[in-house]
Amino acid sequence: MANPNTLVRASVIGTVLVALCCFTPILVILLGVVGLSALTGYLDYVLLPALAVFIGLTIYAVRRKQKMDACCTPNPSGDQK
């Protein structure tokens, strides 16, 4: 992604969504309504690694954005390095 803000935004949204599904019964209720309640036993195998991946992606995106901001900001003193 060329724009680091897009990566940060996507990773934060993914992290919040997976965390919401991990720590609240939203996904269990949704699977029960749809008729797939037999899959609730496997949610831990999917949600916890997904949460770890999205947290890692968020950390990567924030660090990448900080590097892009640091290298692309003009020098206030006007000196060229």
C-alpha positions in Angstrom: 0.0 0.0 0.0 1.4 3.3 -1.0 -0.4 5.3 1.6 0.6 4.3 5.1 -2.6 5.8 6.5 -4.7 3.3 4.7 -2.7 0.4 6.2 -3.0 1.8 9.7 -6.7 2.4 9.2 -7.3 -1.2 7.9 -5.2 -2.8 10.6 -6.9 -0.9 13.4 -10.3 -1.8 12.1 -9.4 -5.4 11.8 -7.9 -5.5 15.3 -11.0 -3.9 16.8 -13.3 -6.3 14.9 -11.4 -9.4 15.9 -11.1 -8.2 19.5 -14.8 -7.6 19.6 -15.5 -11.1 18.3 -13.0 -12.6 20.8 -14.1 -10.9 23.9 -17.9 -10.7 23.4 -20.5 -13.3 22.4 -21.3 -11.4 19.2 -19.9 -14.1 16.9 -21.5 -17.0 18.9 -24.9 -15.4 18.7 -24.5 -14.6 15.0 -23.4 -18.2 14.3 -26.4 -19.5 16.3 -28.8 -17.3 14.3 -27.4 -18.4 11.0 -27.5 -22.1 12.1 -23.8 -22.7 12.3 -23.6 -23.0 16.1 -21.6 -26.3 15.7 -18.6 -24.1 14.6 -18.4 -22.2 17.9 -16.0 -24.8 19.3 -13.4 -23.9 16.6 -13.6 -20.1 17.1 -10.6 -20.0 19.5 -8.4 -21.7 16.8 -9.3 -18.9 14.4 -9.9 -15.8 16.4 -6.8 -15.8 18.7 -4.3 -16.2 15.8 -6.2 -13.6 13.8 -6.0 -11.2 16.8 -2.2 -11.8 17.0 -1.8 -11.2 13.3 -3.9 -8.0 13.3 -2.0 -6.7 16.4 1.3 -7.4 14.6 0.0 -5.7 11.5 -1.1 -2.7 13.5 2.4 -2.4 15.1 4.0 -2.7 11.7 1.8 -0.1 10.1 2.3 2.4 12.9 6.1 2.0 12.7 6.0 2.3 8.9 3.9 5.4 9.1 6.3 6.9 11.7 9.3 6.2 9.4 7.5 7.7 6.4 6.6 10.8 8.4 10.2 11.2 9.7 11.9 10.8 6.3 9.4 13.0 4.4 9.1 15.9 6.7 11.0 19.0 5.7 13.9 20.1 7.8 12.8 23.3 9.7 16.3 24.8 9.7 16.7 24.5 6.0 19.9 22.6 6.1 20.3 19.7 3.7 21.8 16.5 4.9 
